[in-house]
Amino acid sequence: MAKEITPKVGPNGKQGLTNHDLNQLWLRWAFTHLSSMSYEKLQAHDFAWSYIPFANKYYADDPDAKRRLLTRQSVFYNTEPQTGTIVNGIVASLEENIALGGEVSEDMPNNVKTALMGPLAGIGDSIVQGIIVPILLSIGMSLAAGGSPIGPLFYIITWGIIGPAISFFCFRMGYKLGVGAVDMIVGEAARRLTDAFNVLGIMVIGALSAGNIVLTTTLNIPMGGEFKPLQDTLDGCFPGILPLIAVLLTWWMLNKKQYSPTKVIIILCVVVAVLCVIGVF
């Protein structure tokens, strides 16, 4: 899966992580990170589960050290799962140093997780949820619009390749950089990058909304001595104004009123149904 690495040898004579060990850490996280969630710890359960092979390798004869390892990996953790694997890589590097008898303290892994999970959530959500996923979904929906099964298959296959690829690359990059990645992620350059991705994500969502939301009115209004479609007037003054209103209304309910997505969907369905019955749409 990646170029073979030469395991380190620590001061205590133990061998460092091999390619197989790193792949185990990544695979256990990458494909189960949302399979065990709780309001108390969110993704921490899987973070700890991913370290069971690590614990068995280095602390099989030291139950107390094994307990401490799994306890510190069970502390509350939540971030964007794909780009967030940078944290998993950094923590793997730190835990390796601890297991090999290095100078890293046992508090450092949790300090790094606490410091980085927020910034990486912002970057990851902007890139993955704000750009990549909407683009792939829009392509899939366009292909499926005519009833073709290629649409959903396109999304499933492409995301099934892109998602793990991002996750694996970020994990290995985090492991390679170690704690040196902290400055890169929480520094001024990273904040500017996050702002840039947020703007780009908003532009992508706006473009996809304009291209994929179809909302027109069937009302006619008097113009001179005859009635003409209101939609023609709206298109002449502000093309796409009804889809824009729908998007802004949805954003208002989600962001300002803090309604759940399910509640917003129900409200929109009821409103549209009523307006269709009375002949507005």
VMD Tcl script that draws the C-alpha trace (Angstrom):
set ca {
  {0.00 0.00 0.00}
  {2.98 2.27 0.50}
  {6.73 2.28 0.11}
  {8.32 -0.08 2.64}
  {9.83 1.73 5.60}
  {12.82 0.76 7.70}
  {11.62 0.27 11.28}
  {13.34 2.35 13.93}
  {15.19 0.82 16.86}
  {14.65 2.53 20.21}
  {16.91 3.05 23.20}
  {15.26 0.06 24.87}
  {16.17 -2.16 21.90}
  {12.60 -2.60 20.67}
  {11.84 -2.38 16.95}
  {9.66 0.42 15.67}
  {6.48 0.22 13.59}
  {6.61 -1.70 10.33}
  {4.54 -1.09 7.21}
  {2.15 -3.81 8.39}
  {1.75 -2.18 11.81}
  {1.02 1.23 10.27}
  {-1.48 -0.28 7.85}
  {-3.27 -1.96 10.77}
  {-3.53 1.34 12.64}
  {-4.90 3.07 9.55}
  {-7.29 0.33 8.39}
  {-8.87 -0.06 11.82}
  {-9.59 3.67 11.93}
  {-10.38 4.36 8.27}
  {-13.23 1.87 7.89}
  {-14.79 1.92 11.37}
  {-14.35 5.52 12.62}
  {-18.11 6.16 12.81}
  {-19.21 2.64 13.72}
  {-19.11 3.21 17.48}
  {-20.25 6.66 18.57}
  {-21.39 8.13 21.88}
  {-22.18 11.66 22.99}
  {-19.58 11.26 25.72}
  {-16.59 10.27 23.57}
  {-17.72 10.30 19.90}
  {-14.88 8.75 17.83}
  {-12.66 7.84 20.79}
  {-13.89 4.23 20.90}
  {-12.44 3.46 17.50}
  {-9.23 5.39 18.20}
  {-8.63 3.08 21.16}
  {-9.68 -0.03 19.20}
  {-7.17 0.78 16.46}
  {-4.38 0.61 19.07}
  {-5.08 -2.91 20.32}
  {-2.53 -4.52 17.92}
  {-0.04 -1.80 18.92}
  {-0.66 -2.55 22.61}
  {-0.25 -6.28 22.06}
  {3.04 -5.73 20.23}
  {4.74 -3.42 22.71}
  {3.01 -3.99 26.05}
  {2.10 -7.67 26.07}
  {4.26 -8.17 29.19}
  {3.36 -4.84 30.81}
  {-0.39 -4.74 31.59}
  {-0.15 -1.38 33.36}
  {1.49 0.33 30.35}
  {-1.08 -1.32 28.08}
  {-3.90 0.02 30.25}
  {-2.44 3.53 30.19}
  {-2.10 3.41 26.39}
  {-5.70 2.36 25.78}
  {-6.98 4.77 28.44}
  {-5.33 7.81 26.83}
  {-6.63 6.75 23.42}
  {-10.16 6.55 24.86}
  {-10.37 10.26 25.69}
  {-13.02 12.31 23.83}
  {-12.08 12.78 20.17}
  {-13.95 14.13 17.16}
  {-12.76 15.46 13.81}
  {-13.29 15.06 10.07}
  {-12.47 11.38 9.47}
  {-10.50 11.62 6.20}
  {-8.17 14.60 6.64}
  {-8.24 13.96 10.39}
  {-6.04 10.90 9.95}
  {-3.12 13.34 10.05}
  {-3.72 13.26 13.82}
  {-3.72 9.44 13.80}
  {-0.36 9.50 12.02}
  {1.16 12.01 14.43}
  {-0.13 10.06 17.45}
  {1.28 6.84 15.96}
  {4.68 8.53 15.73}
  {4.46 9.76 19.33}
  {3.24 6.42 20.70}
  {6.04 4.67 18.85}
  {8.56 6.98 20.52}
  {7.03 6.23 23.94}
  {7.07 2.47 23.32}
  {10.70 2.57 22.19}
  {11.78 4.38 25.34}
  {12.12 7.84 23.80}
  {11.71 11.23 25.45}
  {8.06 11.88 24.51}
  {5.80 12.08 27.57}
  {2.61 10.05 27.81}
  {0.60 13.28 27.96}
  {1.77 14.43 24.53}
  {-0.53 12.25 22.33}
  {-3.69 13.60 24.00}
  {-2.35 17.15 23.94}
  {-1.82 16.83 20.18}
  {-5.28 15.32 19.63}
  {-6.93 18.10 21.61}
  {-5.01 20.84 19.79}
  {-5.50 19.52 16.25}
  {-8.94 17.94 16.04}
  {-10.67 21.34 15.77}
  {-8.50 22.93 13.04}
  {-8.50 19.71 11.01}
  {-12.29 19.46 11.28}
  {-12.55 22.93 9.74}
  {-10.13 22.14 6.93}
  {-11.57 18.67 6.28}
  {-15.22 19.75 6.28}
  {-14.41 22.58 3.86}
  {-12.57 20.28 1.46}
  {-14.47 17.00 1.77}
  {-18.03 18.01 2.72}
  {-17.94 21.41 1.03}
  {-16.23 20.59 -2.25}
  {-15.47 16.93 -3.05}
  {-18.72 15.28 -1.91}
  {-21.08 17.91 -3.47}
  {-19.21 17.73 -6.80}
  {-19.36 13.92 -6.89}
  {-23.03 13.94 -5.88}
  {-23.93 16.52 -8.51}
  {-22.27 14.42 -11.22}
  {-24.01 11.30 -9.94}
  {-27.40 13.03 -9.79}
  {-26.95 14.37 -13.31}
  {-26.20 10.86 -14.58}
  {-29.18 9.44 -12.66}
  {-31.62 12.14 -13.78}
  {-32.66 10.07 -16.77}
  {-33.07 6.88 -14.74}
  {-29.57 5.52 -15.37}
  {-28.08 3.30 -12.61}
  {-24.66 4.74 -13.47}
  {-25.38 7.78 -11.28}
  {-25.36 6.11 -7.85}
  {-22.66 3.67 -8.97}
  {-20.47 6.59 -10.03}
  {-20.73 8.19 -6.59}
  {-20.22 4.93 -4.68}
  {-17.15 3.94 -6.70}
  {-15.47 7.35 -6.93}
  {-15.98 8.18 -3.26}
  {-14.94 4.63 -2.37}
  {-11.60 5.41 -4.04}
  {-11.09 9.09 -3.20}
  {-12.11 8.91 0.48}
  {-9.67 6.14 1.51}
  {-6.93 7.66 -0.68}
  {-7.17 10.99 1.17}
  {-7.29 9.18 4.51}
  {-4.25 7.00 3.78}
  {-2.16 9.88 2.42}
  {-2.94 12.09 5.44}
  {-2.15 9.26 7.88}
  {1.25 8.59 6.34}
  {2.02 12.30 6.11}
  {1.17 12.74 9.80}
  {3.38 9.80 10.77}
  {6.26 11.10 8.67}
  {6.08 14.65 10.00}
  {5.39 13.68 13.61}
  {4.86 16.50 16.06}
  {6.38 18.88 13.51}
  {3.03 18.83 11.71}
  {1.45 20.83 14.54}
  {2.94 24.15 13.41}
  {1.82 23.46 9.84}
  {-1.79 22.76 10.89}
  {-2.45 25.42 13.51}
  {-0.22 28.17 12.12}
  {-1.23 31.33 10.27}
  {-0.81 29.68 6.87}
  {-3.25 26.94 7.86}
  {-5.83 29.50 8.97}
  {-5.56 31.30 5.64}
  {-5.92 27.95 3.86}
  {-9.04 27.15 5.88}
  {-10.59 30.52 5.02}
  {-9.79 29.98 1.34}
  {-11.40 26.53 1.32}
  {-14.46 27.90 3.13}
  {-14.91 30.52 0.41}
  {-14.37 27.94 -2.32}
  {-16.84 25.58 -0.66}
  {-19.49 28.30 -0.54}
  {-18.93 29.00 -4.24}
  {-19.25 25.31 -5.10}
  {-22.46 24.93 -3.06}
  {-23.87 28.06 -4.71}
  {-23.09 26.79 -8.20}
  {-24.52 23.33 -7.46}
  {-27.67 24.85 -5.93}
  {-28.25 27.03 -8.99}
  {-27.72 24.11 -11.34}
  {-29.60 21.36 -9.51}
  {-32.52 23.01 -7.65}
  {-35.52 23.41 -9.94}
  {-38.23 25.65 -8.54}
  {-40.65 27.58 -10.75}
  {-44.06 29.16 -10.25}
  {-47.14 28.63 -12.40}
  {-48.80 31.91 -11.36}
  {-49.89 34.41 -13.98}
  {-49.94 38.15 -13.35}
  {-51.81 40.93 -15.20}
  {-49.62 42.86 -17.64}
  {-51.51 45.45 -19.65}
  {-54.61 43.85 -21.03}
  {-53.55 40.25 -20.59}
  {-52.08 37.79 -18.09}
  {-48.51 36.58 -18.44}
  {-46.47 34.00 -16.47}
  {-44.86 35.43 -13.35}
  {-41.91 33.12 -13.95}
  {-41.00 34.98 -17.16}
  {-40.88 38.23 -15.24}
  {-38.75 36.72 -12.48}
  {-36.34 35.23 -15.03}
  {-36.03 38.59 -16.72}
  {-35.25 40.42 -13.46}
  {-33.38 37.82 -11.38}
  {-32.88 34.36 -12.96}
  {-32.94 31.59 -10.37}
  {-34.37 33.74 -7.58}
  {-36.79 31.04 -6.36}
  {-34.06 28.37 -5.96}
  {-31.95 31.03 -4.17}
  {-34.80 31.77 -1.76}
  {-35.20 28.04 -1.11}
  {-31.48 27.68 -0.34}
  {-31.42 30.72 1.94}
  {-34.55 29.54 3.75}
  {-32.98 26.11 4.28}
  {-29.74 27.70 5.53}
  {-31.73 29.93 7.91}
  {-33.56 26.97 9.42}
  {-30.39 24.88 9.80}
  {-27.98 27.58 10.95}
  {-30.07 30.22 12.70}
  {-33.02 28.24 14.04}
  {-30.88 25.13 14.70}
  {-33.49 22.79 13.25}
  {-32.41 19.21 12.55}
  {-32.05 18.16 8.88}
  {-35.04 15.81 9.27}
  {-37.22 18.64 10.57}
  {-36.12 20.92 7.71}
  {-36.97 18.25 5.11}
  {-40.44 17.77 6.63}
  {-41.09 21.54 6.68}
  {-39.99 21.93 3.05}
  {-42.14 18.99 1.92}
  {-45.22 20.39 3.69}
  {-44.68 23.92 2.34}
  {-44.15 22.73 -1.24}
  {-47.16 20.40 -1.04}
  {-49.42 23.21 0.18}
  {-48.17 25.66 -2.46}
  {-48.69 23.05 -5.19}
  {-52.25 22.41 -4.01}
  {-53.17 26.11 -4.12}
  {-51.55 26.49 -7.54}
  {-48.43 28.52 -6.72}
  {-46.04 25.86 -8.07}
}
mol new
graphics top color blue
foreach p $ca { graphics top sphere $p radius 0.5 }
foreach p [lrange $ca 0 end-1] q [lrange $ca 1 end] { graphics top cylinder $p $q radius 0.2 }
display resetview
